C-alpha cells in the first residue's frame, strides 16, 4: 500500500477539510520527481530538434536526408530508458 495512513477529518471549529498523508516508502517520492524531470527534459529536447530541423534549410531536402530517422523509435528508447532508471 502506497499510503501508510490516510485520514479525512473535519475540524468543527474552522469547518475545513484536511487530508493527512504519510508515504510508506519515502524514497519513491524522489523517483517520482526524477520521472517528471526526465519528461520535461525530453519535451525540451524534442522542441529543440524540431527548431534545428526548421533552421537547416529546405524542408524537402532535410526530410530526404533524415528519412531513416524514426521519431517513434526515439520515443520508445526514451520510455525504455525512463522505466529502466
VEXKE-976295 format. One line per field, with one value per atom (N, C-alpha, C): chain; x, y, z; atom name; residue number from 0. Coordinates in steps of 0.2 Angstrom, whole numbers. Layout:
VEXKE-976295
chaine <- c(A;...) .
east <- c(X;...) .
north <- c(Y;...) .
up <- c(Z;...) .
atome <- c(CA;...) .
num <- c(NUM;...) .
//
This chain:
VEXKE-976295
chaine <- c(A;A;A;A;A;A;A;A;A;A;A;A;A;A;A;A;A;A;A;A;A;A;A;A;A;A;A;A;A;A;A;A;A;A;A;A;A;A;A;A;A;A;A;A;A;A;A;A;A;A;A;A;A;A;A;A;A;A;A;A;A;A;A;A;A;A;A;A;A;A;A;A;A;A;A;A;A;A;A;A;A;A;A;A;A;A;A;A;A;A;A;A;A;A;A;A;A;A;A;A;A;A;A;A;A;A;A;A;A;A;A;A;A;A;A;A;A;A;A;A;A;A;A;A;A;A;A;A;A;A;A;A;A;A;A;A;A;A;A;A;A;A;A;A;A;A;A;A;A;A;A;A;A;A;A;A;A;A;A;A;A;A;A;A;A;A;A;A;A;A;A;A;A;A;A;A;A;A;A;A;A;A;A;A;A;A;A;A;A;A;A;A;A;A;A;A;A;A;A;A;A;A;A;A;A;A;A;A;A;A;A;A;A;A;A;A;A;A;A;A;A;A;A;A;A;A;A;A;A;A;A;A;A;A;A;A;A;A;A;A;A;A;A;A;A;A;A;A;A;A;A;A;A;A;A) .
east <- c(4;0;4;3;7;7;1;0;-1;3;3;-4;-5;-12;-15;-21;-24;-31;-31;-37;-40;-46;-50;-54;-53;-57;-59;-64;-67;-66;-63;-62;-69;-72;-79;-79;-73;-72;-71;-67;-65;-69;-72;-76;-72;-66;-62;-60;-58;-56;-49;-46;-39;-37;-32;-30;-23;-22;-15;-13;-7;-4;3;4;11;13;19;21;24;23;26;33;34;41;43;46;48;53;57;62;59;52;49;47;46;44;50;56;61;61;60;59;54;48;43;45;49;51;56;60;65;62;56;52;50;47;45;50;56;62;64;64;65;60;54;49;50;51;52;58;64;70;68;64;63;59;54;50;54;59;64;68;70;74;71;64;60;59;57;56;63;68;75;76;75;76;72;66;61;63;66;68;74;79;85;83;79;77;74;70;67;73;78;83;88;88;93;92;86;85;79;80;74;71;64;61;61;60;61;67;73;79;81;79;80;76;70;66;69;72;75;82;85;92;90;85;83;78;77;72;73;79;80;79;77;76;69;68;61;60;55;53;50;46;43;48;54;59;62;63;66;62;55;51;51;51;52;58;64;70;70;67;66;62;56;52;55;59;63;68;72;77;74;68;65;62;60;57;63;69;74;78;77;80;77) .
north <- c(-6;0;6;11;17;21;22;27;23;25;21;23;29;31;37;37;42;44;49;51;57;57;63;65;71;73;80;82;89;92;98;102;106;104;108;115;117;124;129;126;130;128;122;119;119;116;114;107;105;98;97;92;91;84;83;76;75;70;68;62;63;58;56;50;48;43;43;38;33;27;21;20;22;22;29;32;39;40;35;36;36;34;34;41;45;52;55;54;57;54;48;45;47;49;52;59;63;69;68;63;62;60;57;55;61;66;72;76;76;80;77;70;67;69;69;71;78;82;89;90;87;87;84;78;75;80;84;89;94;97;102;99;93;90;90;87;86;93;98;105;108;107;109;106;99;95;98;100;102;109;114;120;119;115;114;112;107;104;110;115;120;125;126;131;128;121;119;121;122;124;122;119;117;111;111;106;99;99;93;90;94;91;88;92;89;83;82;76;70;72;67;64;69;67;63;64;61;56;53;48;42;40;34;35;42;43;42;38;37;40;45;48;43;38;33;29;28;24;28;35;39;39;40;40;33;28;21;20;23;22;27;32;37;33;30;27;21;17;11;14;19;22;24;28;30;25;20;14;10;10;6;10;17;21;19) .
up <- c(0;0;0;-4;-5;1;4;9;16;21;27;31;31;34;30;29;26;30;33;37;34;34;32;38;40;46;45;49;48;55;55;61;62;67;68;69;72;74;67;63;57;51;51;46;39;40;34;34;28;27;26;29;29;27;23;22;25;29;31;28;24;20;23;24;25;21;17;12;16;14;17;15;8;5;3;7;5;0;-1;-7;-14;-14;-21;-23;-18;-19;-23;-22;-26;-33;-33;-40;-44;-41;-45;-47;-43;-46;-51;-51;-56;-63;-63;-69;-72;-68;-70;-74;-71;-74;-80;-81;-87;-92;-91;-96;-98;-93;-95;-100;-98;-102;-109;-110;-116;-120;-117;-121;-124;-120;-122;-128;-127;-132;-139;-138;-144;-148;-144;-147;-150;-147;-149;-156;-157;-163;-168;-167;-172;-174;-170;-172;-176;-174;-178;-185;-186;-192;-196;-194;-197;-200;-195;-197;-202;-203;-208;-215;-217;-224;-227;-233;-237;-234;-232;-229;-232;-239;-243;-243;-243;-243;-236;-231;-224;-223;-225;-225;-228;-234;-238;-234;-231;-228;-221;-218;-212;-213;-218;-220;-215;-213;-209;-202;-200;-193;-191;-186;-184;-177;-177;-171;-166;-169;-164;-160;-164;-161;-155;-157;-152;-146;-146;-141;-137;-141;-137;-133;-136;-132;-126;-126;-120;-115;-117;-112;-109;-113;-110;-105;-107;-103;-96;-97;-91;-86;-89;-85;-82;-86;-83;-78;-77;-72;-66) .
atome <- c(N;CA;C;N;CA;C;N;CA;C;N;CA;C;N;CA;C;N;CA;C;N;CA;C;N;CA;C;N;CA;C;N;CA;C;N;CA;C;N;CA;C;N;CA;C;N;CA;C;N;CA;C;N;CA;C;N;CA;C;N;CA;C;N;CA;C;N;CA;C;N;CA;C;N;CA;C;N;CA;C;N;CA;C;N;CA;C;N;CA;C;N;CA;C;N;CA;C;N;CA;C;N;CA;C;N;CA;C;N;CA;C;N;CA;C;N;CA;C;N;CA;C;N;CA;C;N;CA;C;N;CA;C;N;CA;C;N;CA;C;N;CA;C;N;CA;C;N;CA;C;N;CA;C;N;CA;C;N;CA;C;N;CA;C;N;CA;C;N;CA;C;N;CA;C;N;CA;C;N;CA;C;N;CA;C;N;CA;C;N;CA;C;N;CA;C;N;CA;C;N;CA;C;N;CA;C;N;CA;C;N;CA;C;N;CA;C;N;CA;C;N;CA;C;N;CA;C;N;CA;C;N;CA;C;N;CA;C;N;CA;C;N;CA;C;N;CA;C;N;CA;C;N;CA;C;N;CA;C;N;CA;C;N;CA;C;N;CA;C;N;CA;C;N;CA;C;N;CA;C;N;CA;C;N;CA;C;N;CA;C;N;CA;C;N;CA;C) .
num <- c(0;0;0;1;1;1;2;2;2;3;3;3;4;4;4;5;5;5;6;6;6;7;7;7;8;8;8;9;9;9;10;10;10;11;11;11;12;12;12;13;13;13;14;14;14;15;15;15;16;16;16;17;17;17;18;18;18;19;19;19;20;20;20;21;21;21;22;22;22;23;23;23;24;24;24;25;25;25;26;26;26;27;27;27;28;28;28;29;29;29;30;30;30;31;31;31;32;32;32;33;33;33;34;34;34;35;35;35;36;36;36;37;37;37;38;38;38;39;39;39;40;40;40;41;41;41;42;42;42;43;43;43;44;44;44;45;45;45;46;46;46;47;47;47;48;48;48;49;49;49;50;50;50;51;51;51;52;52;52;53;53;53;54;54;54;55;55;55;56;56;56;57;57;57;58;58;58;59;59;59;60;60;60;61;61;61;62;62;62;63;63;63;64;64;64;65;65;65;66;66;66;67;67;67;68;68;68;69;69;69;70;70;70;71;71;71;72;72;72;73;73;73;74;74;74;75;75;75;76;76;76;77;77;77;78;78;78;79;79;79;80;80;80;81;81;81;82;82;82;83;83;83;84;84;84) .
//
